[in-house]
């Protein structure tokens, strides 16, 4: 049973990391506003600029085991900076803290992401690594980097413009299906509700997104998943430069021996990796 819980918590954390980027991209319908929000966003997504984010998120998984109803909840708090490239997020420097009902709080860690790479450190991790090394490098197996998906895109913005209505000045809300929200017909049954907030320039200041996902008819892995994400943005347009750690201070996750790997996980390195 302990192994089952550990695997489910790791899966929930991974799903949460994937889900957060779509949620963070949510933007409202502001047809009556003087500046089109898509144009306002595109003006920000250029090299050398960035934005600060503060995000609190959770994923709650309800499931049935041995005829008993059970629940796993993973909470994540992320604070840091996104650096833009041409039309996207090129790099991120974030401080992350995760917790679960089963394990309590994990030690916080810092992650720098660029390209297909993520570099993770904290004081305990650095102490556990070989002399001179203080960062662990992990590389995605695919072409994308889920950490960099935390930014907004013009396509995601346009979708939200078509699915939101004004509540009050600078505040909008909308609902849609899970499949439509993820632009994936195989995403399964579910619904998404979002609240969005803008400043006087039509730049996003906050998103609150709640997603409820139901399993398909062939799945017995869980009964329901609920995602909640509250993201705040500040400092749009600030000059931002994020660089990878010096090569001499980095060690690949693949080169960690069993003893060192156990030590860095105990110190806060994500057991399932940073992506």
Secondary structure as UniProt FT lines:
FT   HELIX           2..24
FT   TURN            31..32
FT   HELIX           37..44
FT   TURN            47..48
FT   STRAND          49..65
FT   TURN            66..67
FT   STRAND          68..84
FT   STRAND          89..100
FT   TURN            101..103
FT   STRAND          104..105
FT   STRAND          109..114
FT   TURN            115..116
FT   STRAND          117..121
FT   HELIX           123..128
FT   TURN            131..132
FT   STRAND          135..139
FT   HELIX           146..150
FT   HELIX           154..161
FT   TURN            162..163
FT   STRAND          165..168
FT   TURN            169..170
FT   STRAND          171..177
FT   HELIX           178..181
FT   TURN            182..183
FT   HELIX           185..187
FT   STRAND          189..198
FT   TURN            200..201
FT   STRAND          204..214
FT   TURN            217..218
FT   STRAND          224..239
FT   HELIX           247..249
FT   STRAND          250..252
FT   HELIX           253..255
FT   HELIX           258..266
FT   TURN            267..268
FT   TURN            271..272
//
